[in-house]
């Protein structure tokens, strides 16, 4: 009797665990990006995934408004402000090649919000939320899954890695149909 009760509890736990994953396993959720269910998944590789709002034309955006970068790190990771500041500057430099950085919202301005999540772990991601700067409507999202994270004890290595991530973000935006 106790054995069948344990099986029932185990079966219920498995059903609950599968249900908690949501109805659509293809629509990931992150604390930073939230629900991506209204976007169409365009790519998903080991290195990155991209989504875009159906019908969105990213070519209409000529400039970017870059919000402050968020960094979510494992306990014990130091220099978060330095990482945040450097990655924002590196992203501005990478974007400026095709998208001059705007100081305020506008008709041709794409608002870019980015977060480095899980820094200092083997599951680091760079998540980017792209929105129309006037309406706030989400037009695309990018999740970069770097193969390696920098050794956090060497600032030159951290800078090099952040530069690579910023350039990858620019390349993903171009692949989504931007300029």
Contact map, one row per residue, 1 for C-alpha under 8 A:
11111000000000000000000000000000000000000000000000000000000000000000000000000000000000000000000000000000000000000000000000000000000000000000000000000000000000000000000000000000000
11111100000000000000000000000000000000000000000000000000000000000000000000000000000000000000000000000000000000000000000000000000000000000000000000000000000000000000000000000000000
11111110000000000000000000000000000000000000000000000000000000000000000000000000000000000000000000000000000000000000000000000000000000000000000000000000000000000000000000000000000
11111111000000000000000000000000000000000000000000000000000000000000000000000000000000000000000000000000000000000000000000000000000000000000000000000000000000000000000000000000000
11111111100000000000000000000000000000000000000000000000000000000000000000000000000000000000000000000000000000000000000000000000000000000000000000000000000000000000000000000000000
01111111110000000000000000000000000000000000000000000000000000000000000000000000000000000000000000000000000000000000000000000000000000000000000000000000000000000000000000000000000
00111111111000000000000000000000000000000000000000000000000000000000000000000000000000000000000000000000000000000000000000000000000000000000000000000000000000000000000000000000000
00011111111100000000000000000000000000000000000000000000000000000000000000000000000000000000000000000000000000000000000000000000000000000000000000000000000000000000000000000000000
00001111111110000000000000000000000000000000000000000000000000000000000000000000000000000000000000000000000000000000000000000000000000000000000000000000000000000000000000000000000
00000111111111000000000000000000000000000000000000000000000000000000000000000000000000000000000000000000000000000000000000000000000000000000000000000000000000000000000000000000000
00000011111111100000000000000000000000000000000000000000000000000000000000000000000000000000000000000000000000000000000000000000000000000000000000000000000000000000000000000000000
00000001111111110000000000000000000000000000000000000000000000000000000000000000000000000000000000000000000000000000000000000000000000000000000000000000000000000000000000000000000
00000000111111111000000000000000000000000000000000000000000000000000000000000000000000000000000000000000000000000000000000000000000000000000000000000000000000000000000000000000000
00000000011111111100000000000000000000000000000000000000000000000000000000000000000000000000000000000000000000000000000000000000000000000000000000000000000000000000000000000000000
00000000001111111110000000000000000000000000000000000000000000000000000000000000000000000000000000000000000000000000000000000000000000000000000000000000000000000000000000000000000
00000000000111111111000000000000000000000000000000000000000000000000000000000000000000000000000000000000000000000000000000000000000000000000000000000000000000000000000000000000000
00000000000011111111100000000000000000000000000000000000000000000000000000000000000000000000000000000000000000000000000000000000000000000000000000000000000000000000000000000000000
00000000000001111111110000000000000000000000000000000000000000000000000000000000000000000000000000000000000000000000000000000000000000000000000000000000000000000000000000000000000
00000000000000111111111000000000000000000000000000000000000000000000000000000000000000000000000000000000000000000000000000000000000000000000000000000000000000000000000000000000000
00000000000000011111110000000000000000000000000000000000000000000000000000000000000000000000000000000000000000000000000000000000000000000000000000000000000000000000000000000000000
00000000000000001111111110000000000000000000000000000000000000000000000000000000000000000000000000000000000000000000000000000000000000000000000000000000000000000000000000000000000
00000000000000000111111110000000000000000000000000000000000000000000000000000000000000000000000000000000000000000000000000000000000000000000000000000000000000000000000000000000000
00000000000000000010111110000000000000000000000000000000000000000000000000000000000000000000000000000000000000000000000000000000000000000000000000000000000000000000000000000000000
00000000000000000000111111100000000000000000000000000000000000000000000000000000000000000000000000000000000000000000000000000000000000000000000000000000000000000000000000000000000
00000000000000000000111111110000000000000000000000000000000000000000000000000000000000000000000000000000000000000000000000000000000000000000000000000000000000000000000000000000000
00000000000000000000000111110000000000000000000000000000000000000000000000000000000000000000000000000000000000000000000000000000000000000000000000000000000000000000000000000000000
00000000000000000000000111111000001110000000000000000000000000000000000000000000000000000000000000000000000000000000000000000000000000000000000000000000000000000000000000000000000
00000000000000000000000011111100001100000000000000000000000000000000000000000000000000000000000000000000000000000000000000000000000000000000000000000000000000000000000000000000000
00000000000000000000000000111110111100000000000000000000000000000000000000000000000000000000000000000000000000000000000000000000000000000000000000000000000000000000000000000000000
00000000000000000000000000011111111000000000000000000000000000000000000000000000000000000000000000000000000000000000000000000000000000000000000000000000000000000000000000000000000
00000000000000000000000000001111110000000000000000000000000000000000000000000000000000000000000000000000000000000000000000000000000000000000000000000000000000000000000000000000000
00000000000000000000000000000111110000000000000000000000000000000000000000000000000000000000000000000000000000000010000000000010000000000000000000000000000000000000000000000000000
00000000000000000000000000001111111100000000000000000000000000000000000000000000000000000000000000000000000000000000000000000011100000000000100000000000000000000000000000000000000
00000000000000000000000000001111111100000000000000000000000000000000000000000000000000000000000000000000000000000000000000000000000000000000000000000000000000000000000000000000000
00000000000000000000000000111100111111000000000000000000000000000000000000000000000000000000000000000000000000000000000000000000000000000000000000000000000000000000000000000000000
00000000000000000000000000111000111111100000000000100000000000000000000000000000000000000000000000000000000000000000000000000000000000000000100000000000000000000000000000000000000
00000000000000000000000000100000001111110000000000000000000000000000000000000000000000000000000000000000000000000000000000000000000000000000000000000000000000000000000000000000000
00000000000000000000000000000000001111110000000000001000000000000000000000000000000000000000000000000000000000000000000000000000000000000000000000000000000000000000000000000000000
00000000000000000000000000000000000111111000000000111100000000000000000000000000000000000000000000000000000000000000000000000000000000000011000000000000000000000000000000000000000
00000000000000000000000000000000000011111100000000111100000000000000000000000000000000000000000000000000000000000000000000000000000000000000000000000000000000000000000000000000000
00000000000000000000000000000000000000111111000011110000000000000000000000000000000000000000000000000000000000000000000000000000000000000000000000000000000000000000000000000000000
00000000000000000000000000000000000000011111000011110000000000000000000000000000000000000000000000000000000000000000000000000000000000000000000000000000000000000000000000000000000
00000000000000000000000000000000000000001111100111100000000000000000000000000000000000000000000000000000000000000000000000000000000000000000000000000000000000000000000000000000000
00000000000000000000000000000000000000001111111111000000000000000000000000000000000000000000000000000000000000000000000000000000000000000000000000000000000000000000000000000000000
00000000000000000000000000000000000000000011111110000000000000000000000000000000000000000000000000000000000000000000000000000000000000000000000000000000000000000000000000000000000
00000000000000000000000000000000000000000001111100000000000000000000000000000000000000000000000000000000000000000000000000000000000000000000000010000000000000000000000000000000000
00000000000000000000000000000000000000000001111110000000000000000000000000000000000000000000000000000000000000000000000000000000000000000000000111100000000000000000000000000000000
00000000000000000000000000000000000000000011111111000000000000000000000000000000000000000000000000000000000000000000000000000000000000000000011111000000000000000000000000000000000
00000000000000000000000000000000000000001111101111100000000000000000000000000000000000000000000000000000000000000000000000000000000000000000011100000000000000000000000000000000000
00000000000000000000000000000000000000001111000111110000000000000000000000000000000000000000000000000000000000000000000000000000000000000001111000000000000000000000000000010001000
00000000000000000000000000000000000100111110000011111000000000000000000000000000000000000000000000000000000000000000000000000000000000000001110000000000000000000000000000000000000
00000000000000000000000000000000000000111100000001111101000000000000000000000000000000000000000000000000000000000000000000000000000000000011100000000000000000000000000000000001000
00000000000000000000000000000000000001110000000000111111000000000000000000000000000000000000000000000000000000000000000000000000000000000111000000000000000000000000000000000000000
00000000000000000000000000000000000000110000000000011111000000000000000000000000000000000000000000000000000000000000000000000000000000000000000000000000000000000000000000000000000
00000000000000000000000000000000000000000000000000001111100000000000000000000000000000000000000000000000000000000000000000000000000000000000000000000000000000000000000000000000000
00000000000000000000000000000000000000000000000000011111110000000000000000000000000000000000000000000000000000000000000000000000000000000010000000000000000000000000000000000000000
00000000000000000000000000000000000000000000000000000011111100000000000000000000000000000000000000000000000000000000000000000000000000000000000000000000000000000000000000000000110
00000000000000000000000000000000000000000000000000000001111110000000000000000000000000000000000000000000000000000000000000000000000000000010000000000000000000000000000000000001111
00000000000000000000000000000000000000000000000000000000111111000000000000000000000000000000000000000000000000000000000000000000000000000000000000000000000000000000000000000000111
00000000000000000000000000000000000000000000000000000000111111000000000000000000000000000000000000000000000100000000000000000000000000000000000000000000000000000000000000000000010
00000000000000000000000000000000000000000000000000000000011111110000000000000000000000000000000000000000001111000000000000000000000000000000000000000000000000000000000000000000010
00000000000000000000000000000000000000000000000000000000001111110000000000000000000000000000000001110000000111000000000000000000000000000000000000000000000000000000000000000000001
00000000000000000000000000000000000000000000000000000000000011111000000000000000000000000000000000111100000111000000000000000000000000000000000000000000000000000000000000000000000
00000000000000000000000000000000000000000000000000000000000011111100000000000000000000000000001000111100000011110000000000000000000000000000000000000000000000000000000000000000000
00000000000000000000000000000000000000000000000000000000000000111110000000000000000000000000000000001111100011110000000000000000000010000000000000000000000000000000000000000000000
00000000000000000000000000000000000000000000000000000000000000011111000000000000000000010001000000001100000000111000000000000000000000000000000000000000000000000000000000000000000
00000000000000000000000000000000000000000000000000000000000000001111100000000000000000000000000000000000000000111100000000000000000000000000000000000000000000000000000000000000000
00000000000000000000000000000000000000000000000000000000000000000111110000000000000100010000000000000000000000001100000000000000000000000000000000000000000000000000000000000000000
00000000000000000000000000000000000000000000000000000000000000000011111000000000000110110000000000000000000000001111000000000000000000000000000000000000000000000000000000000000000
00000000000000000000000000000000000000000000000000000000000000000001111100000000000100000000000000000000000000000111000000000000000000000000000000000000000000000000000000000000000
00000000000000000000000000000000000000000000000000000000000000000000111110000001001100000000000000000000000000000011101000000000000000000000000000000000000000000000000000000000000
00000000000000000000000000000000000000000000000000000000000000000000011111000000000000000000000000000000000000000011111000000000000000000000000000000000000000000000000000000000000
00000000000000000000000000000000000000000000000000000000000000000000001111101001000000000000000000000000000000000001111110000000000000000000000000000000000000000000000000000000000
00000000000000000000000000000000000000000000000000000000000000000000000111111000000000000000000000000000000000000000011110000000000000000000000000000000000000000000000000000000000
00000000000000000000000000000000000000000000000000000000000000000000000011111000000000000000000000000000000000000000000000000000000000000000000000000000000000000000000000000000000
00000000000000000000000000000000000000000000000000000000000000000000000001111100000000000000000000000000000000000000000000000000000000000000000000000000000000000000000000000000000
00000000000000000000000000000000000000000000000000000000000000000000000011111111000000000000000000000000000000000000001100000000000000000000000000000001000000000000000000000000000
00000000000000000000000000000000000000000000000000000000000000000000000000011111000000000000000000000000000000000000000000000000000000000000000000000000000000000000000000000000000
00000000000000000000000000000000000000000000000000000000000000000000000000001111111000000000000000000000000000000000000000000000000000000000000000000000000000000000000000000000000
00000000000000000000000000000000000000000000000000000000000000000000001010001111111100000000000000000000000000000000000000000000000000000000000000000000000000000000000000000000000
00000000000000000000000000000000000000000000000000000000000000000000000000000011111110000000000000000000000000000000000000000000000000000000000000000000000000000000000000000000000
00000000000000000000000000000000000000000000000000000000000000000000000000000011111111000000000000000000000000000000000000000000000000000000000000000000000000000000000000000000000
00000000000000000000000000000000000000000000000000000000000000000000001000000011111111100000000000000000000000000000000000000000000000000000000000000000000001000000000000000000000
00000000000000000000000000000000000000000000000000000000000000000001111000000001111111110000000000000000000000000000000000000000000000000000000000000000000000000000000000000000000
00000000000000000000000000000000000000000000000000000000000000000000100000000000111111111000000000000000000000000000000000000000000000000000000000000000000000000000000000000000000
00000000000000000000000000000000000000000000000000000000000000000000000000000000011111111100000000000000000000000000000000000000000000000000000000000000000000100100000000000000000
00000000000000000000000000000000000000000000000000000000000000000000100000000000001111111110000000000000000000000000000000000000000000000000000000000000000000100110010000000000000
00000000000000000000000000000000000000000000000000000000000000000101100000000000000111111111000000000000000000000000000000000000000000000000000000000000000000000000000000000000000
00000000000000000000000000000000000000000000000000000000000000000000000000000000000011111111100000000000000000000000000000000000000000000000000000000000000000000000000000000000000
00000000000000000000000000000000000000000000000000000000000000000000000000000000000001111111110000000000000000000000000000000000000000000000000000000000000000000110010000000000000
00000000000000000000000000000000000000000000000000000000000000000000000000000000000000111111111000000000000000000000000000000000000000000000000000000000000000000010011011000000000
00000000000000000000000000000000000000000000000000000000000000000100000000000000000000011111111100001000000000000000000000000000000000000000000000000000000000000000000000000000000
00000000000000000000000000000000000000000000000000000000000000000000000000000000000000001111111110000000000000000000000000000000000000000000000000000000000000000000000000000000000
00000000000000000000000000000000000000000000000000000000000000000000000000000000000000000111111110000000000000000000000000000000000000000000000000000000000000000000011001000000000
00000000000000000000000000000000000000000000000000000000000000010000000000000000000000000011111111111000000000000000000000000000000000000000000000000000000000000000001001000000000
00000000000000000000000000000000000000000000000000000000000000000000000000000000000000000001111111111000000000000000000000000000000000000000000000000000000000000000000000000000000
00000000000000000000000000000000000000000000000000000000000000000000000000000000000000000000111111110000000000000000000000000000000000000000000000000000000000000000000000000000000
00000000000000000000000000000000000000000000000000000000000001000000000000000000000000000000001111110000000000000000000000000000000000000000000000000000000000000000000000000000001
00000000000000000000000000000000000000000000000000000000000001110000000000000000000000000000001111111000000000000000000000000000000000000000000000000000000000000000000000000000001
00000000000000000000000000000000000000000000000000000000000001110000000000000000000000000000001111111100000000000000000000000000000000000000000000000000000000000000000000000000000
00000000000000000000000000000000000000000000000000000000000000111100000000000000000000000001001100111110000000000000000000000000000000000000000000000000000000000000000000000000000
00000000000000000000000000000000000000000000000000000000000000111100000000000000000000000000000000011111100010000000000000000000000000000000000000000000000000000000000000000000000
00000000000000000000000000000000000000000000000000000000000000001000000000000000000000000000000000001111100000000000000000000000000000000000000000000000000000000000000000000000000
00000000000000000000000000000000000000000000000000000000000000001000000000000000000000000000000000000111110000000000000000000000000000000000000000000000000000000000000000000000000
00000000000000000000000000000000000000000000000000000000000000001000000000000000000000000000000000000111111011100000000000000000000011000000000000000000000000000000000000000000000
00000000000000000000000000000000000000000000000000000000000000000000000000000000000000000000000000000001111110000000000000000000000011000000000000000000000000000000000000000000000
00000000000000000000000000000000000000000000000000000000000010000000000000000000000000000000000000000000111110000000000000000000000011000000000000000000000000000000000000000000000
00000000000000000000000000000000000000000000000000000000000111100000000000000000000000000000000000000000011111000000000000000000000000000000000000000000000000000000000000000000000
00000000000000000000000000000000000000000000000000000000000011111000000000000000000000000000000000000100111111100000000000000000000111000000000000000000000000000000000000000000000
00000000000000000000000000000000000000000000000000000000000011111000000000000000000000000000000000000000100111110000000000000000011110000000000000000000000000000000000000000000000
00000000000000000000000000000000000000000000000000000000000000011110000000000000000000000000000000000000100011111000000000000000011110000000000000000000000000000000000000000000000
00000000000000000000000000000000000000000000000000000000000000011110000000000000000000000000000000000000000001111100000000000001111000000000000000000000000000000000000000000000000
00000000000000000000000000000000000000000000000000000000000000000111100000000000000000000000000000000000000000111110000000000001110000000000000000000000000000000000000000000000000
00000000000000000000000000000000000000000000000000000000000000000011110000000000000000000000000000000000000000011111000000000111100000000000000000000000000000000000000000000000000
00000000000000000000000000000001000000000000000000000000000000000000111100000000000000000000000000000000000000001111100000000111000000000000000000000000000000000000000000000000000
00000000000000000000000000000000000000000000000000000000000000000000111110000000000000000000000000000000000000000111111000011110000000000000000000000000000000000000000000000000000
00000000000000000000000000000000000000000000000000000000000000000000001110000000000000000000000000000000000000000011111000011110000000000000000000000000000000000000000000000000000
00000000000000000000000000000000000000000000000000000000000000000000000111000000000000000000000000000000000000000001111111111000000000000000000000000000000000000000000000000000000
00000000000000000000000000000000000000000000000000000000000000000000001111001000000000000000000000000000000000000001111110111000000000000000000000001000000000000000000000000000000
00000000000000000000000000000000000000000000000000000000000000000000000011001000000000000000000000000000000000000000011111010000000000000000000000001001000000000000000000000000000
00000000000000000000000000000000000000000000000000000000000000000000000011000000000000000000000000000000000000000000011111110000000000000000000000001000000000000000000000000000000
00000000000000000000000000000000000000000000000000000000000000000000000000000000000000000000000000000000000000000000010111110000000000000000000000011000000000000000000000000000000
00000000000000000000000000000000000000000000000000000000000000000000000000000000000000000000000000000000000000000000011011111000000000000000000010000000000000000000000000000000000
00000000000000000000000000000000000000000000000000000000000000000000000000000000000000000000000000000000000000000001111111111100000000000000000011001000000000000000000000000000000
00000000000000000000000000000000000000000000000000000000000000000000000000000000000000000000000000000000000000000001111000111110000000000000001111000000000000000000000000000000000
00000000000000000000000000000000000000000000000000000000000000000000000000000000000000000000000000000000000000000111100000011111000000000000011111000000000000000000100000000000000
00000000000000000000000000000001100000000000000000000000000000000000000000000000000000000000000000000000000000000111100000001111100000000000111100000000000000000000000000000000000
00000000000000000000000000000000100000000000000000000000000000000000000000000000000000000000000000000000000000011110000000000111110000000000111000000000000000000000000000000000000
00000000000000000000000000000000100000000000000000000000000000000000000000000000000000000000000000000000000000011100000000000011111000000101110000000000000000000000000000000000000
00000000000000000000000000000000000000000000000000000000000000000000000000000000000000000000000000000000000001111000000000000001111100000111100000000000000000000000000000000000000
00000000000000000000000000000000000000000000000000000000000000000000000000000000000000000000000000000000000001110000000000000000111110111111000000000000000000000000000000000000000
00000000000000000000000000000000000000000000000000000000000000000000000000000000000000000000000000000000000011100000000000000000011111111110000000000000000000000000000000000000000
00000000000000000000000000000000000000000000000000000000000000001000000000000000000000000000000000000000111011100000000000000000001111111000000000000000000000000000000000000000000
00000000000000000000000000000000000000000000000000000000000000000000000000000000000000000000000000000000111010000000000000000000000111110000000000000000000000000000000000000000000
00000000000000000000000000000000000000000000000000000000000000000000000000000000000000000000000000000000000000000000000000000000001111111000000000000000000000000000000000000000000
00000000000000000000000000000000000000000000000000000000000000000000000000000000000000000000000000000000000000000000000000000000001111111100000000000000000000000000000000000000000
00000000000000000000000000000000000000000000000000000000000000000000000000000000000000000000000000000000000000000000000000000000001110111110000000000000000000000000000000000000000
00000000000000000000000000000000000000000000000000001000000000000000000000000000000000000000000000000000000000000000000000000000111100011111100000000000000000000000000000000000000
00000000000000000000000000000000000000100000000000011001010000000000000000000000000000000000000000000000000000000000000000000000011100001111100000000000000000000000000000000000000
00000000000000000000000000000000000000100000000001111000000000000000000000000000000000000000000000000000000000000000000000000000111000000111110000000000000000000000000000000000000
00000000000000000000000000000000100100000000000001110000000000000000000000000000000000000000000000000000000000000000000000000011110000000111111000000000000000000000000000000000000
00000000000000000000000000000000000000000000000111100000000000000000000000000000000000000000000000000000000000000000000000000111100000000001111100000000000000000000000010010000000
00000000000000000000000000000000000000000000000111000000000000000000000000000000000000000000000000000000000000000000000000001111000000000000111110000000000000000000000000000000000
00000000000000000000000000000000000000000000001110000000000000000000000000000000000000000000000000000000000000000000000000001110000000000000011111000000000000000000100010000000000
00000000000000000000000000000000000000000000011100000000000000000000000000000000000000000000000000000000000000000000000000111100000000000000001111100000000000000000000000000000000
00000000000000000000000000000000000000000000001100000000000000000000000000000000000000000000000000000000000000000000000000011100000000000000000111111000000000000000100000000000000
00000000000000000000000000000000000000000000001000000000000000000000000000000000000000000000000000000000000000000000000000000000000000000000000011111000000000000000000000000000000
00000000000000000000000000000000000000000000000000000000000000000000000000000000000000000000000000000000000000000000000001000000000000000000000001111100000000000000000000000000000
00000000000000000000000000000000000000000000000000000000000000000000000000000000000000000000000000000000000000000000001111010000000000000000000001111110000000001000000000000000000
00000000000000000000000000000000000000000000000000000000000000000000000000000000000000000000000000000000000000000000000000000000000000000000000000011111000011001000000000000000000
00000000000000000000000000000000000000000000000000000000000000000000000000000000000000000000000000000000000000000000000000000000000000000000000000001111110011000000000000000000000
00000000000000000000000000000000000000000000000000000000000000000000000000001000000000000000000000000000000000000000000100000000000000000000000000000111111011000000000000000000000
00000000000000000000000000000000000000000000000000000000000000000000000000000000000000000000000000000000000000000000000000000000000000000000000000000011111000000000000000000000000
00000000000000000000000000000000000000000000000000000000000000000000000000000000000000000000000000000000000000000000000000000000000000000000000000000011111111000000000000000000000
00000000000000000000000000000000000000000000000000000000000000000000000000000000000000000000000000000000000000000000000000000000000000000000000000000001111111100000000000000000000
00000000000000000000000000000000000000000000000000000000000000000000000000000000000000000000000000000000000000000000000000000000000000000000000000000000011111110000000000000000000
00000000000000000000000000000000000000000000000000000000000000000000000000000000000000000000000000000000000000000000000000000000000000000000000000000111011111111000000000000000000
00000000000000000000000000000000000000000000000000000000000000000000000000000000001000000000000000000000000000000000000000000000000000000000000000000111011111111100000000000000000
00000000000000000000000000000000000000000000000000000000000000000000000000000000000001100000000000000000000000000000000000000000000000000000000000000000001111111110000000000000000
00000000000000000000000000000000000000000000000000000000000000000000000000000000000000000000000000000000000000000000000000000000000000000000000000000000000111111111000000000000000
00000000000000000000000000000000000000000000000000000000000000000000000000000000000000000000000000000000000000000000000000000000000000000000000000001100000011111111100000000000000
00000000000000000000000000000000000000000000000000000000000000000000000000000000000001100100000000000000000000000000000000000000000000000000000000000000000001111111110000000000000
00000000000000000000000000000000000000000000000000000000000000000000000000000000000000100110000000000000000000000000000000000000000000000000000000000000000000111111111000000000000
00000000000000000000000000000000000000000000000000000000000000000000000000000000000000000000000000000000000000000000000000000000000000000000000000000000000000011111111100000000000
00000000000000000000000000000000000000000000000000000000000000000000000000000000000000000000000000000000000000000000000000000100000000000000000101000000000000001111111110000000000
00000000000000000000000000000000000000000000000000000000000000000000000000000000000000100110010000000000000000000000000000000000000000000000000000000000000000000111111111000000000
00000000000000000000000000000000000000000000000000000000000000000000000000000000000000000010011000000000000000000000000000000000000000000000000000000000000000000011111111100000000
00000000000000000000000000000000000000000000000000000000000000000000000000000000000000000000000000000000000000000000000000000000000000000000000000000000000000000001111111110000000
00000000000000000000000000000000000000000000000000000000000000000000000000000000000000000010000000000000000000000000000000000000000000000000010100000000000000000000111111111000000
00000000000000000000000000000000000000000000000000000000000000000000000000000000000000000010011000000000000000000000000000000000000000000000000000000000000000000000011111111100000
00000000000000000000000000000000000000000000000000000000000000000000000000000000000000000000000000000000000000000000000000000000000000000000000000000000000000000000001111111110000
00000000000000000000000000000000000000000000000001000000000000000000000000000000000000000000000000000000000000000000000000000000000000000000010000000000000000000000000111111111000
00000000000000000000000000000000000000000000000000000000000000000000000000000000000000000000000000000000000000000000000000000000000000000000000000000000000000000000000011111111110
00000000000000000000000000000000000000000000000000000000000000000000000000000000000000000000000000000000000000000000000000000000000000000000000000000000000000000000000001111111111
00000000000000000000000000000000000000000000000000000000000000000000000000000000000000000000000000000000000000000000000000000000000000000000000000000000000000000000000000111111110
00000000000000000000000000000000000000000000000001010000010000000000000000000000000000000000000000000000000000000000000000000000000000000000000000000000000000000000000000011111110
00000000000000000000000000000000000000000000000000000000111000000000000000000000000000000000000000000000000000000000000000000000000000000000000000000000000000000000000000001111111
00000000000000000000000000000000000000000000000000000000111110000000000000000000000000000000000000000000000000000000000000000000000000000000000000000000000000000000000000001111111
00000000000000000000000000000000000000000000000000000000011001000000000000000000000000000000000001100000000000000000000000000000000000000000000000000000000000000000000000000100111
